[in-house]
Amino acid sequence: MKNFIVDKDLCVLCGLCAQDCFFGLIELDTYPRIKDEQKCFECQHCLAVCPAGAISILGNSPEDCTPLKGNMPGEDEVATLIKGRRSVRSYDPKPLEPERIQKLLDVAWHAPTGVNSRCVHITLMDDPESIKKFSKEVHSRLDSAIDKGVSDFPYLVDLFKMISKSMKEDGVDILFRDAPHLIIVSAPQSVPSRIGDMTIFLSYFELMAHSMKIGTLWNGLLKRVVESIFPDMKAKLGIPEDHDLGYAMLFGTPAVKYPRTVERGSARVRRVEWE
């Protein structure tokens, strides 16, 4: 049951909910109703578009939502957020408060997915001590593989030798950067839009994080380690066997500050016409 409820005292029969329903499932009888609830993919557009705040669905009411008028950031503020985003490679080891992590995840969970599948699987490691143990095991296994001359990843050998040397000689952990937290996203192979869904989720996660003064780092090296170099780690992390990995991301309080944006010039665009 979608629990589609119309407050008849508020409804003005404007028809916007019916017009905006992607599958055309809402019809105006005496008042709006859903014709076939099984086909509803729970986008909640009907709740969002109703100007009178008359529609509730899935247990969510207009009172649970934030009015957009007067609460949206300006375009220049959003531009500054995007242009001011940096890849953070130095972190304060102190962990974030659990409620801040939860807020960050809950907001990012609103990122769009294909046909509203909501199938992104979030693997969170928020205990700094667990990350230290994870890092120790990864480095130990990489060192062992390099020492044995394992050729399963020849094109990465020089890179991982450099990572190992940096850790041993300088104490610099290039893989984990001493970040107190990390997430890895995955999604079922059966979901056709899984790659886009996972990338969009992490993009939303990153921008929300930076608005909260939380630093992030896209970690393709760690993704490669878990995905193809030591795939048994995937099961140990609790990632389902039938899932593809999207990406890994480190996050935490930055130990470095950037006082300004960078400028990358105008976008390179090839304009085309169709005849």
CYANA upper distance limits for C-alpha pairs under 8 A (distance plus 0.5 A):
  1 MET  CA     37 GLU  CA      7.50
  1 MET  CA     58 LEU  CA      8.45
  2 LYS  CA     37 GLU  CA      7.04
  2 LYS  CA     42 GLU  CA      8.31
  2 LYS  CA     57 ILE  CA      6.59
  2 LYS  CA     58 LEU  CA      5.59
  3 ASN  CA     56 SER  CA      8.04
  3 ASN  CA     57 ILE  CA      5.72
  3 ASN  CA     58 LEU  CA      5.74
  3 ASN  CA     59 GLY  CA      6.88
  4 PHE  CA     33 ARG  CA      7.96
  4 PHE  CA     34 ILE  CA      7.89
  4 PHE  CA     55 ILE  CA      7.73
  4 PHE  CA     56 SER  CA      6.35
  4 PHE  CA     57 ILE  CA      4.93
  4 PHE  CA     58 LEU  CA      7.33
  5 ILE  CA     55 ILE  CA      6.27
  5 ILE  CA     56 SER  CA      5.60
  5 ILE  CA     57 ILE  CA      6.74
  6 VAL  CA     11 CYS  CA      7.57
  6 VAL  CA     31 TYR  CA      8.01
  6 VAL  CA     32 PRO  CA      7.60
  6 VAL  CA     54 ALA  CA      6.05
  6 VAL  CA     55 ILE  CA      5.25
  6 VAL  CA     56 SER  CA      7.00
  7 ASP  CA     11 CYS  CA      6.62
  7 ASP  CA     54 ALA  CA      5.36
  7 ASP  CA     55 ILE  CA      6.91
  8 LYS  CA     31 TYR  CA      7.90
  8 LYS  CA     54 ALA  CA      7.74
  9 ASP  CA     54 ALA  CA      8.47
 10 LEU  CA     52 ALA  CA      6.52
 10 LEU  CA     53 GLY  CA      7.61
 10 LEU  CA     54 ALA  CA      5.74
 11 CYS  CA     31 TYR  CA      8.28
 11 CYS  CA     52 ALA  CA      6.81
 11 CYS  CA     53 GLY  CA      8.30
 11 CYS  CA     54 ALA  CA      5.77
 11 CYS  CA     55 ILE  CA      8.47
 12 VAL  CA     52 ALA  CA      7.72
 13 LEU  CA     28 LEU  CA      8.11
 13 LEU  CA     31 TYR  CA      7.28
 13 LEU  CA     32 PRO  CA      8.12
 15 GLY  CA     19 GLN  CA      6.78
 15 GLY  CA     28 LEU  CA      7.44
 15 GLY  CA     32 PRO  CA      8.30
 16 LEU  CA     20 ASP  CA      6.51
 16 LEU  CA     46 CYS  CA      8.33
 16 LEU  CA     49 VAL  CA      7.25
 16 LEU  CA     50 CYS  CA      7.12
 17 CYS  CA     21 CYS  CA      6.68
 17 CYS  CA     26 ILE  CA      7.47
 17 CYS  CA     32 PRO  CA      8.32
 17 CYS  CA     45 HIS  CA      7.85
 17 CYS  CA     46 CYS  CA      5.18
 17 CYS  CA     47 LEU  CA      8.26
 17 CYS  CA     49 VAL  CA      6.87
 17 CYS  CA     50 CYS  CA      6.80
 18 ALA  CA     24 GLY  CA      6.96
 18 ALA  CA     25 LEU  CA      7.75
 18 ALA  CA     26 ILE  CA      5.26
 18 ALA  CA     27 GLU  CA      6.30
 18 ALA  CA     28 LEU  CA      7.70
 18 ALA  CA     32 PRO  CA      8.00
 18 ALA  CA     46 CYS  CA      8.15
 19 GLN  CA     24 GLY  CA      7.78
 20 ASP  CA     24 GLY  CA      8.26
 20 ASP  CA     45 HIS  CA      7.41
 20 ASP  CA     46 CYS  CA      7.56
 20 ASP  CA     49 VAL  CA      8.16
 21 CYS  CA     25 LEU  CA      6.90
 21 CYS  CA     26 ILE  CA      7.09
 21 CYS  CA     45 HIS  CA      7.34
 21 CYS  CA     46 CYS  CA      7.29
 23 PHE  CA     39 LYS  CA      8.22
 23 PHE  CA     40 CYS  CA      8.07
 25 LEU  CA     34 ILE  CA      5.92
 25 LEU  CA     35 LYS  CA      5.89
 25 LEU  CA     36 ASP  CA      6.74
 25 LEU  CA     37 GLU  CA      8.29
 25 LEU  CA     39 LYS  CA      8.19
 25 LEU  CA     40 CYS  CA      7.72
 26 ILE  CA     32 PRO  CA      6.79
 26 ILE  CA     33 ARG  CA      5.93
 26 ILE  CA     34 ILE  CA      4.98
 26 ILE  CA     35 LYS  CA      6.58
 27 GLU  CA     32 PRO  CA      6.04
 27 GLU  CA     33 ARG  CA      6.16
 27 GLU  CA     34 ILE  CA      6.96
 27 GLU  CA     35 LYS  CA      7.34
 28 LEU  CA     32 PRO  CA      4.92
 28 LEU  CA     33 ARG  CA      7.04
 29 ASP  CA     33 ARG  CA      7.46
 36 ASP  CA     40 CYS  CA      7.66
 41 PHE  CA    115 VAL  CA      7.65
 41 PHE  CA    116 ASN  CA      6.94
 41 PHE  CA    117 SER  CA      8.47
 42 GLU  CA     58 LEU  CA      8.25
 42 GLU  CA    116 ASN  CA      7.82
 43 CYS  CA    116 ASN  CA      6.97
 44 GLN  CA     48 ALA  CA      6.91
 44 GLN  CA     57 ILE  CA      7.51
 45 HIS  CA     49 VAL  CA      6.34
 46 CYS  CA     50 CYS  CA      6.72
 46 CYS  CA     55 ILE  CA      7.40
 47 LEU  CA     53 GLY  CA      7.76
 47 LEU  CA     54 ALA  CA      8.33
 47 LEU  CA     55 ILE  CA      5.73
 47 LEU  CA     56 SER  CA      6.40
 47 LEU  CA     57 ILE  CA      7.34
 47 LEU  CA     61 SER  CA      7.94
 47 LEU  CA     62 PRO  CA      7.41
 48 ALA  CA     62 PRO  CA      8.42
 50 CYS  CA     54 ALA  CA      7.08
 50 CYS  CA     55 ILE  CA      7.25
 53 GLY  CA     62 PRO  CA      6.07
 54 ALA  CA     62 PRO  CA      8.03
 55 ILE  CA     61 SER  CA      7.37
 55 ILE  CA     62 PRO  CA      7.70
 56 SER  CA     60 ASN  CA      6.03
 56 SER  CA     61 SER  CA      4.88
 56 SER  CA     62 PRO  CA      7.13
 57 ILE  CA     61 SER  CA      7.19
 60 ASN  CA     64 ASP  CA      6.82
 61 SER  CA     65 CYS  CA      7.55
 62 PRO  CA     66 THR  CA      8.47
 67 PRO  CA     71 ASN  CA      7.42
 68 LEU  CA     72 MET  CA      6.39
 73 PRO  CA     77 GLU  CA      6.61
 73 PRO  CA     78 VAL  CA      7.08
 74 GLY  CA     78 VAL  CA      6.91
 75 GLU  CA     79 ALA  CA      6.57
 76 ASP  CA     80 THR  CA      6.65
 77 GLU  CA     81 LEU  CA      6.78
 78 VAL  CA     82 ILE  CA      6.76
 79 ALA  CA     83 LYS  CA      6.52
 80 THR  CA     84 GLY  CA      6.07
 80 THR  CA    261 THR  CA      7.55
 81 LEU  CA     85 ARG  CA      6.63
 81 LEU  CA    207 LEU  CA      7.81
 81 LEU  CA    210 HIS  CA      7.94
 81 LEU  CA    211 SER  CA      7.46
 82 ILE  CA    207 LEU  CA      7.65
 83 LYS  CA    261 THR  CA      5.98
 83 LYS  CA    262 VAL  CA      6.91
 83 LYS  CA    263 GLU  CA      7.96
 84 GLY  CA    260 ARG  CA      7.04
 84 GLY  CA    261 THR  CA      4.80
 84 GLY  CA    262 VAL  CA      7.29
 85 ARG  CA    207 LEU  CA      7.92
 85 ARG  CA    210 HIS  CA      7.10
 85 ARG  CA    261 THR  CA      8.14
 86 ARG  CA    215 GLY  CA      8.22
 86 ARG  CA    216 THR  CA      8.34
 87 SER  CA    215 GLY  CA      7.85
 87 SER  CA    216 THR  CA      6.58
 87 SER  CA    217 LEU  CA      5.57
 87 SER  CA    218 TRP  CA      7.90
 88 VAL  CA    215 GLY  CA      6.04
 88 VAL  CA    216 THR  CA      6.06
 88 VAL  CA    217 LEU  CA      6.06
 88 VAL  CA    254 PRO  CA      7.05
 88 VAL  CA    256 VAL  CA      8.23
 89 ARG  CA    177 ARG  CA      6.41
 89 ARG  CA    217 LEU  CA      7.32
 90 SER  CA    177 ARG  CA      6.67
 90 SER  CA    178 ASP  CA      7.75
 90 SER  CA    179 ALA  CA      7.92
 90 SER  CA    254 PRO  CA      6.61
 90 SER  CA    255 ALA  CA      5.81
 90 SER  CA    256 VAL  CA      6.90
 91 TYR  CA    177 ARG  CA      7.61
 91 TYR  CA    178 ASP  CA      6.78
 91 TYR  CA    179 ALA  CA      5.90
 91 TYR  CA    180 PRO  CA      8.14
 91 TYR  CA    215 GLY  CA      8.35
 91 TYR  CA    252 GLY  CA      6.82
 91 TYR  CA    253 THR  CA      6.27
 91 TYR  CA    254 PRO  CA      5.04
 91 TYR  CA    255 ALA  CA      5.01
 91 TYR  CA    256 VAL  CA      7.93
 92 ASP  CA    178 ASP  CA      8.47
 92 ASP  CA    179 ALA  CA      7.81
 92 ASP  CA    180 PRO  CA      8.29
 92 ASP  CA    252 GLY  CA      7.60
 92 ASP  CA    253 THR  CA      5.96
 92 ASP  CA    254 PRO  CA      6.33
 92 ASP  CA    255 ALA  CA      5.49
 93 PRO  CA    128 PRO  CA      8.19
 93 PRO  CA    178 ASP  CA      7.03
 93 PRO  CA    179 ALA  CA      6.84
 93 PRO  CA    180 PRO  CA      6.08
 93 PRO  CA    252 GLY  CA      8.37
 93 PRO  CA    253 THR  CA      8.32
 94 LYS  CA    180 PRO  CA      7.31
 94 LYS  CA    253 THR  CA      8.14
 95 PRO  CA    126 ASP  CA      8.28
 95 PRO  CA    127 ASP  CA      8.21
 95 PRO  CA    128 PRO  CA      7.37
 95 PRO  CA    180 PRO  CA      6.01
 95 PRO  CA    181 HIS  CA      7.86
 95 PRO  CA    252 GLY  CA      7.35
 95 PRO  CA    253 THR  CA      8.25
 96 LEU  CA    100 ARG  CA      7.18
 96 LEU  CA    101 ILE  CA      7.28
 96 LEU  CA    180 PRO  CA      8.45
 96 LEU  CA    252 GLY  CA      7.03
 96 LEU  CA    253 THR  CA      7.68
 97 GLU  CA    101 ILE  CA      7.12
 98 PRO  CA    102 GLN  CA      6.66
 99 GLU  CA    103 LYS  CA      6.59
100 ARG  CA    104 LEU  CA      6.67
101 ILE  CA    105 LEU  CA      6.73
102 GLN  CA    106 ASP  CA      6.47
103 LYS  CA    107 VAL  CA      6.63
104 LEU  CA    108 ALA  CA      6.73
104 LEU  CA    205 PHE  CA      7.23
104 LEU  CA    208 MET  CA      7.05
104 LEU  CA    209 ALA  CA      6.92
105 LEU  CA    109 TRP  CA      6.53
105 LEU  CA    205 PHE  CA      7.42
106 ASP  CA    110 HIS  CA      7.64
107 VAL  CA    111 ALA  CA      8.34
107 VAL  CA    205 PHE  CA      8.08
107 VAL  CA    208 MET  CA      7.96
108 ALA  CA    201 PHE  CA      6.64
108 ALA  CA    202 LEU  CA      8.07
108 ALA  CA    204 TYR  CA      5.83
108 ALA  CA    205 PHE  CA      5.27
108 ALA  CA    208 MET  CA      7.65
109 TRP  CA    201 PHE  CA      7.49
111 ALA  CA    200 ILE  CA      7.09
111 ALA  CA    201 PHE  CA      5.93
111 ALA  CA    204 TYR  CA      6.76
112 PRO  CA    116 ASN  CA      7.23
112 PRO  CA    197 ASP  CA      7.59
112 PRO  CA    200 ILE  CA      7.73
112 PRO  CA    201 PHE  CA      8.05
113 THR  CA    117 SER  CA      6.45
113 THR  CA    118 ARG  CA      6.60
113 THR  CA    193 SER  CA      7.88
113 THR  CA    196 GLY  CA      8.21
113 THR  CA    197 ASP  CA      5.50
113 THR  CA    200 ILE  CA      8.39
114 GLY  CA    192 PRO  CA      8.47
114 GLY  CA    193 SER  CA      6.05
114 GLY  CA    194 ARG  CA      8.44
114 GLY  CA    197 ASP  CA      7.27
117 SER  CA    191 VAL  CA      8.41
119 CYS  CA    187 ALA  CA      6.47
119 CYS  CA    188 PRO  CA      7.67
119 CYS  CA    191 VAL  CA      8.14
119 CYS  CA    194 ARG  CA      8.30
120 VAL  CA    185 VAL  CA      7.06
120 VAL  CA    186 SER  CA      6.44
120 VAL  CA    187 ALA  CA      5.47
120 VAL  CA    188 PRO  CA      8.49
120 VAL  CA    194 ARG  CA      7.98
120 VAL  CA    197 ASP  CA      7.38
120 VAL  CA    198 MET  CA      6.62
120 VAL  CA    201 PHE  CA      8.36
121 HIS  CA    185 VAL  CA      6.06
121 HIS  CA    186 SER  CA      5.60
121 HIS  CA    187 ALA  CA      6.11
122 ILE  CA    183 ILE  CA      7.15
122 ILE  CA    184 ILE  CA      6.61
122 ILE  CA    185 VAL  CA      5.35
122 ILE  CA    186 SER  CA      7.24
123 THR  CA    183 ILE  CA      5.95
123 THR  CA    184 ILE  CA      5.60
123 THR  CA    185 VAL  CA      6.63
123 THR  CA    186 SER  CA      8.46
123 THR  CA    237 LEU  CA      7.91
123 THR  CA    238 GLY  CA      8.16
123 THR  CA    239 ILE  CA      7.73
124 LEU  CA    181 HIS  CA      8.19
124 LEU  CA    182 LEU  CA      6.58
124 LEU  CA    183 ILE  CA      5.04
124 LEU  CA    184 ILE  CA      7.18
125 MET  CA    130 SER  CA      7.65
125 MET  CA    131 ILE  CA      7.38
125 MET  CA    181 HIS  CA      6.27
125 MET  CA    182 LEU  CA      5.85
125 MET  CA    183 ILE  CA      6.69
126 ASP  CA    130 SER  CA      8.38
126 ASP  CA    131 ILE  CA      8.39
126 ASP  CA    180 PRO  CA      7.25
126 ASP  CA    181 HIS  CA      5.10
126 ASP  CA    182 LEU  CA      7.00
127 ASP  CA    131 ILE  CA      7.08
127 ASP  CA    180 PRO  CA      7.41
127 ASP  CA    181 HIS  CA      7.19
128 PRO  CA    132 LYS  CA      6.84
128 PRO  CA    179 ALA  CA      8.16
128 PRO  CA    180 PRO  CA      5.07
128 PRO  CA    181 HIS  CA      6.80
129 GLU  CA    133 LYS  CA      6.85
130 SER  CA    134 PHE  CA      6.53
131 ILE  CA    135 SER  CA      6.41
131 ILE  CA    180 PRO  CA      7.53
131 ILE  CA    181 HIS  CA      7.68
131 ILE  CA    182 LEU  CA      8.43
132 LYS  CA    136 LYS  CA      6.60
132 LYS  CA    178 ASP  CA      8.44
133 LYS  CA    137 GLU  CA      6.76
134 PHE  CA    138 VAL  CA      6.68
135 SER  CA    139 HIS  CA      6.60
135 SER  CA    175 LEU  CA      8.25
135 SER  CA    176 PHE  CA      7.23
136 LYS  CA    140 SER  CA      6.52
137 GLU  CA    141 ARG  CA      6.61
138 VAL  CA    142 LEU  CA      6.61
139 HIS  CA    143 ASP  CA      6.53
139 HIS  CA    164 SER  CA      7.43
140 SER  CA    144 SER  CA      6.71
141 ARG  CA    145 ALA  CA      6.59
142 LEU  CA    146 ILE  CA      6.60
142 LEU  CA    160 PHE  CA      7.87
142 LEU  CA    164 SER  CA      8.18
143 ASP  CA    147 ASP  CA      6.58
143 ASP  CA    161 LYS  CA      8.49
143 ASP  CA    164 SER  CA      7.18
144 SER  CA    148 LYS  CA      6.69
145 ALA  CA    149 GLY  CA      6.77
145 ALA  CA    150 VAL  CA      5.86
146 ILE  CA    150 VAL  CA      6.62
146 ILE  CA    157 VAL  CA      7.62
146 ILE  CA    161 LYS  CA      7.74
150 VAL  CA    154 PRO  CA      8.37
152 ASP  CA    229 ILE  CA      8.08
153 PHE  CA    157 VAL  CA      6.92
153 PHE  CA    229 ILE  CA      7.63
156 LEU  CA    160 PHE  CA      6.61
157 VAL  CA    161 LYS  CA      6.50
158 ASP  CA    162 MET  CA      6.79
159 LEU  CA    163 ILE  CA      6.87
160 PHE  CA    164 SER  CA      6.51
161 LYS  CA    165 LYS  CA      6.58
162 MET  CA    166 SER  CA      6.58
163 ILE  CA    167 MET  CA      6.83
163 ILE  CA    173 ASP  CA      7.92
163 ILE  CA    174 ILE  CA      6.59
163 ILE  CA    175 LEU  CA      7.97
164 SER  CA    168 LYS  CA      6.67
165 LYS  CA    169 GLU  CA      6.24
165 LYS  CA    170 ASP  CA      8.13
166 SER  CA    170 ASP  CA      5.74
166 SER  CA    171 GLY  CA      6.85
166 SER  CA    172 VAL  CA      5.99
166 SER  CA    173 ASP  CA      7.47
166 SER  CA    174 ILE  CA      7.90
167 MET  CA    171 GLY  CA      4.95
167 MET  CA    172 VAL  CA      5.32
167 MET  CA    173 ASP  CA      5.78
167 MET  CA    174 ILE  CA      7.93
168 LYS  CA    172 VAL  CA      8.42
172 VAL  CA    177 ARG  CA      7.72
173 ASP  CA    177 ARG  CA      5.61
173 ASP  CA    178 ASP  CA      7.23
175 LEU  CA    219 ASN  CA      8.13
175 LEU  CA    221 LEU  CA      7.27
175 LEU  CA    222 LEU  CA      6.90
176 PHE  CA    250 LEU  CA      7.73
179 ALA  CA    250 LEU  CA      6.64
179 ALA  CA    251 PHE  CA      6.60
179 ALA  CA    252 GLY  CA      6.48
180 PRO  CA    250 LEU  CA      8.39
180 PRO  CA    251 PHE  CA      7.43
180 PRO  CA    252 GLY  CA      6.36
181 HIS  CA    250 LEU  CA      6.42
181 HIS  CA    251 PHE  CA      5.86
181 HIS  CA    252 GLY  CA      6.60
182 LEU  CA    248 ALA  CA      7.64
182 LEU  CA    249 MET  CA      6.07
182 LEU  CA    250 LEU  CA      4.81
182 LEU  CA    251 PHE  CA      6.31
183 ILE  CA    248 ALA  CA      6.22
183 ILE  CA    249 MET  CA      5.87
183 ILE  CA    250 LEU  CA      7.08
184 ILE  CA    223 LYS  CA      8.32
184 ILE  CA    245 LEU  CA      8.02
184 ILE  CA    246 GLY  CA      7.86
184 ILE  CA    247 TYR  CA      6.34
184 ILE  CA    248 ALA  CA      4.75
184 ILE  CA    249 MET  CA      6.89
185 VAL  CA    198 MET  CA      6.86
185 VAL  CA    245 LEU  CA      6.62
185 VAL  CA    246 GLY  CA      5.89
185 VAL  CA    247 TYR  CA      6.36
185 VAL  CA    248 ALA  CA      7.06
186 SER  CA    198 MET  CA      7.35
186 SER  CA    239 ILE  CA      7.86
186 SER  CA    243 HIS  CA      6.30
186 SER  CA    244 ASP  CA      5.94
186 SER  CA    245 LEU  CA      4.82
186 SER  CA    246 GLY  CA      5.74
186 SER  CA    247 TYR  CA      8.09
187 ALA  CA    191 VAL  CA      7.73
187 ALA  CA    194 ARG  CA      6.30
187 ALA  CA    195 ILE  CA      8.50
187 ALA  CA    198 MET  CA      7.80
187 ALA  CA    243 HIS  CA      5.49
187 ALA  CA    244 ASP  CA      6.12
187 ALA  CA    245 LEU  CA      7.29
187 ALA  CA    246 GLY  CA      7.99
188 PRO  CA    194 ARG  CA      7.66
188 PRO  CA    242 ASP  CA      6.28
188 PRO  CA    243 HIS  CA      4.77
188 PRO  CA    244 ASP  CA      6.81
189 GLN  CA    194 ARG  CA      7.75
189 GLN  CA    242 ASP  CA      6.55
189 GLN  CA    243 HIS  CA      5.97
189 GLN  CA    244 ASP  CA      6.47
193 SER  CA    197 ASP  CA      6.49
194 ARG  CA    198 MET  CA      6.60
195 ILE  CA    199 THR  CA      6.81
195 ILE  CA    246 GLY  CA      6.83
196 GLY  CA    200 ILE  CA      6.48
197 ASP  CA    201 PHE  CA      6.61
198 MET  CA    202 LEU  CA      6.85
198 MET  CA    246 GLY  CA      6.05
198 MET  CA    247 TYR  CA      8.13
199 THR  CA    203 SER  CA      6.68
199 THR  CA    246 GLY  CA      7.21
199 THR  CA    247 TYR  CA      8.07
200 ILE  CA    204 TYR  CA      6.72
201 PHE  CA    205 PHE  CA      6.56
202 LEU  CA    206 GLU  CA      6.43
202 LEU  CA    249 MET  CA      8.38
203 SER  CA    207 LEU  CA      6.81
204 TYR  CA    208 MET  CA      6.59
205 PHE  CA    209 ALA  CA      6.51
206 GLU  CA    210 HIS  CA      6.75
206 GLU  CA    215 GLY  CA      8.44
206 GLU  CA    216 THR  CA      6.80
207 LEU  CA    211 SER  CA      6.79
208 MET  CA    212 MET  CA      6.93
209 ALA  CA    213 LYS  CA      6.86
209 ALA  CA    214 ILE  CA      5.34
209 ALA  CA    215 GLY  CA      7.05
209 ALA  CA    216 THR  CA      7.79
210 HIS  CA    214 ILE  CA      5.55
210 HIS  CA    215 GLY  CA      6.47
210 HIS  CA    216 THR  CA      8.18
213 LYS  CA    253 THR  CA      7.60
213 LYS  CA    254 PRO  CA      8.36
214 ILE  CA    251 PHE  CA      7.29
214 ILE  CA    252 GLY  CA      6.01
214 ILE  CA    253 THR  CA      5.55
214 ILE  CA    254 PRO  CA      7.04
215 GLY  CA    251 PHE  CA      5.94
215 GLY  CA    252 GLY  CA      5.97
215 GLY  CA    253 THR  CA      6.23
215 GLY  CA    254 PRO  CA      5.73
216 THR  CA    249 MET  CA      7.07
216 THR  CA    250 LEU  CA      5.93
216 THR  CA    251 PHE  CA      4.81
216 THR  CA    252 GLY  CA      7.28
217 LEU  CA    249 MET  CA      5.91
217 LEU  CA    250 LEU  CA      5.58
217 LEU  CA    251 PHE  CA      7.00
218 TRP  CA    247 TYR  CA      7.77
218 TRP  CA    248 ALA  CA      6.72
218 TRP  CA    249 MET  CA      5.16
218 TRP  CA    250 LEU  CA      7.21
219 ASN  CA    223 LYS  CA      7.00
219 ASN  CA    247 TYR  CA      7.38
219 ASN  CA    248 ALA  CA      5.63
219 ASN  CA    249 MET  CA      5.80
219 ASN  CA    250 LEU  CA      7.38
220 GLY  CA    224 ARG  CA      6.68
220 GLY  CA    247 TYR  CA      6.95
220 GLY  CA    248 ALA  CA      7.09
221 LEU  CA    225 VAL  CA      6.80
222 LEU  CA    226 VAL  CA      6.82
222 LEU  CA    248 ALA  CA      6.98
223 LYS  CA    227 GLU  CA      6.29
223 LYS  CA    245 LEU  CA      7.84
223 LYS  CA    246 GLY  CA      8.37
223 LYS  CA    247 TYR  CA      6.14
223 LYS  CA    248 ALA  CA      6.01
224 ARG  CA    228 SER  CA      6.16
224 ARG  CA    229 ILE  CA      7.02
225 VAL  CA    229 ILE  CA      5.29
225 VAL  CA    230 PHE  CA      6.26
225 VAL  CA    231 PRO  CA      8.01
226 VAL  CA    230 PHE  CA      5.91
226 VAL  CA    231 PRO  CA      5.76
226 VAL  CA    232 ASP  CA      8.16
226 VAL  CA    233 MET  CA      6.31
226 VAL  CA    234 LYS  CA      6.41
227 GLU  CA    231 PRO  CA      5.79
227 GLU  CA    234 LYS  CA      7.54
227 GLU  CA    245 LEU  CA      7.29
230 PHE  CA    234 LYS  CA      8.46
231 PRO  CA    235 ALA  CA      8.21
232 ASP  CA    236 LYS  CA      7.25
233 MET  CA    237 LEU  CA      6.60
234 LYS  CA    238 GLY  CA      7.03
234 LYS  CA    239 ILE  CA      5.97
234 LYS  CA    240 PRO  CA      8.29
234 LYS  CA    241 GLU  CA      8.31
235 ALA  CA    239 ILE  CA      6.06
235 ALA  CA    240 PRO  CA      7.34
235 ALA  CA    241 GLU  CA      7.53
239 ILE  CA    243 HIS  CA      7.52
